[in-house]
Amino acid sequence: EQDMRASARKQHAEGNHAAAFETLKKLITNPQSAAEPTVDDLHIAWQCLQQLGRIDELDDLLAEAVKAHAQDW
């Protein structure tokens, strides 16, 4: 999980927003992901969607995150 997160953050920093988003989405929708880093992942994923002009996908991502972490608010 830490390697995936580090890779996604590096991709985001390098401007590879599509790859970063796909990796972050896997982390965000994984019920086993810890809450605190997942919040940061969600913020970066939102930035990626903005950069990609795909902000309309944010609601679906949020719904999936809520479903995956329903017991961990």
One Martini backbone bead per residue (centre of mass of N, CA, C, O) as a GRO file, in nm:
protein
   73
    1GLU     BB    1   0.058   0.063  -0.021
    2GLN     BB    2   0.300   0.258   0.002
    3ASP     BB    3   0.404   0.218  -0.287
    4MET     BB    4   0.151   0.315  -0.432
    5ARG     BB    5   0.141   0.594  -0.307
    6ALA     BB    6   0.420   0.691  -0.399
    7SER     BB    7   0.369   0.654  -0.700
    8ALA     BB    8   0.124   0.845  -0.726
    9ARG     BB    9   0.269   1.101  -0.624
   10LYS     BB   10   0.482   1.104  -0.843
   11GLN     BB   11   0.295   1.117  -1.086
   12HIS     BB   12   0.159   1.379  -1.007
   13ALA     BB   13   0.420   1.555  -0.997
   14GLU     BB   14   0.477   1.474  -1.316
   15GLY     BB   15   0.173   1.484  -1.462
   16ASN     BB   16   0.044   1.182  -1.424
   17HIS     BB   17  -0.283   1.176  -1.364
   18ALA     BB   18  -0.405   0.911  -1.466
   19ALA     BB   19  -0.226   0.711  -1.311
   20ALA     BB   20  -0.268   0.829  -1.032
   21PHE     BB   21  -0.572   0.790  -1.017
   22GLU     BB   22  -0.585   0.481  -1.046
   23THR     BB   23  -0.423   0.423  -0.791
   24LEU     BB   24  -0.592   0.588  -0.588
   25LYS     BB   25  -0.858   0.440  -0.631
   26LYS     BB   26  -0.763   0.173  -0.510
   27LEU     BB   27  -0.710   0.289  -0.228
   28ILE     BB   28  -0.987   0.427  -0.168
   29THR     BB   29  -1.160   0.143  -0.230
   30ASN     BB   30  -1.008   0.017   0.009
   31PRO     BB   31  -1.104  -0.107   0.316
   32GLN     BB   32  -0.790  -0.139   0.427
   33SER     BB   33  -0.741   0.144   0.426
   34ALA     BB   34  -0.631   0.400   0.583
   35ALA     BB   35  -0.774   0.692   0.670
   36GLU     BB   36  -0.560   0.920   0.660
   37PRO     BB   37  -0.432   0.862   0.373
   38THR     BB   38  -0.706   0.858   0.219
   39VAL     BB   39  -0.765   1.155   0.237
   40ASP     BB   40  -0.519   1.241   0.070
   41ASP     BB   41  -0.587   1.072  -0.179
   42LEU     BB   42  -0.851   1.219  -0.243
   43HIS     BB   43  -0.730   1.496  -0.294
   44ILE     BB   44  -0.545   1.411  -0.530
   45ALA     BB   45  -0.763   1.288  -0.710
   46TRP     BB   46  -0.914   1.553  -0.748
   47GLN     BB   47  -0.681   1.697  -0.890
   48CYS     BB   48  -0.662   1.505  -1.125
   49LEU     BB   49  -0.945   1.552  -1.237
   50GLN     BB   50  -0.905   1.846  -1.293
   51GLN     BB   51  -0.663   1.815  -1.494
   52LEU     BB   52  -0.847   1.612  -1.686
   53GLY     BB   53  -1.154   1.706  -1.699
   54ARG     BB   54  -1.309   1.483  -1.469
   55ILE     BB   55  -1.504   1.593  -1.231
   56ASP     BB   56  -1.763   1.408  -1.285
   57GLU     BB   57  -1.620   1.157  -1.114
   58LEU     BB   58  -1.634   1.233  -0.809
   59ASP     BB   59  -1.903   1.117  -0.703
   60ASP     BB   60  -1.828   0.820  -0.751
   61LEU     BB   61  -1.579   0.815  -0.572
   62LEU     BB   62  -1.720   0.894  -0.310
   63ALA     BB   63  -1.918   0.656  -0.302
   64GLU     BB   64  -1.698   0.435  -0.293
   65ALA     BB   65  -1.562   0.534  -0.033
   66VAL     BB   66  -1.803   0.508   0.154
   67LYS     BB   67  -1.850   0.209   0.109
   68ALA     BB   68  -1.557   0.110   0.195
   69HIS     BB   69  -1.583   0.321   0.478
   70ALA     BB   70  -1.847   0.292   0.661
   71GLN     BB   71  -1.680   0.211   0.946
   72ASP     BB   72  -1.463   0.471   0.879
   73TRP     BB   73  -1.486   0.805   1.002
   0.00000   0.00000   0.00000
